[in-house]
């Protein structure tokens, strides 16, 4: 419904101004919300690198953007966020080839769906939506730190596409072990909600408190809620809850949801608003442009954030090796 009444109902519109010379990486950047973020940044003069699994999506996205802006600087890279080895290869290459990185948008993911495991034997919701993005941040951190030292505004920003669905995370989640994560009996909505909770915790108690503050990095880590958005992901409700329930949920989301452009506004605001730096809003969660969200007690739990950080490091080193992680203090 909001998409039908785009100009009347919905979030405040956000259209970035001139950002010539800046560089962005957008996971999931060739489809849905991620595409709209990629498009808006490219039209503003940003060099945009979209990261997705399907090459045809990347080709279509580039063609469409260039029809609007023939000289748009937009590229596509393949990566499966549920394959940690591939994440390391792709983002190590990007770190070594780029001179700067101003915007990192973590939008790739799967919606509420049945339990399954990714290429690393990890719950695919957790692996794709959260852990792969944790690893992306780690691999790119020296480049983000280097860019922050330039002292330009806006300073480098990382934006996680989280969700108000973080409220559906299991009440007993404690991020203690991979065995806890790989609970095949967990309801699909809770599997999804747990990943959105993890994003908020990582931005605040991971990046902000464990990396940015101790090192004095000029980088901002934020999480946002895009709203229920009319994308192909809403069809996954039918897989999550086979039968009439899934169909009803899918149809309801498609009818009431925002269009993808509206869904991009929260991320675009978090990426470009002067208010972020003026008010030192590092680590904040926003449920609409300029509107800090009301997080759950879990999302405000420093101990839970610490447990998530430790678990993330353990899983990656167990799966990839002792040298898998870049030193968070390392220079580019």
Secondary structure, DSSP 8 states (H G I E B T S, - for coil): -TTTTTTTSSS--------TT-EEEEETTTSHHHHHHHHHHHHTT-EEEEEES-HHHHHHHHHHHHHH-TT--EEEEE--TT-HHHHHHHHHHHHHH-S---EEEE-----S----B-TTSSBHIIIIIIIHHHHHHHHHHHHHHHHHTT--SS-EEEEEEE-GGGGGS-TT-----HHHH--TTS-HHHHHHHHHHHHHHIIIIIIIIIIIHHHT--EEEEEEE--SB-SGGGGGHHHHTTTHHHHHHHHHHHHH-B-HHHHHHHHHHHHH-THHHHTT-TT-EEEETTEE----TGGG-HHHHHHHHHHHHHHHHHHH-TT-S--TT---
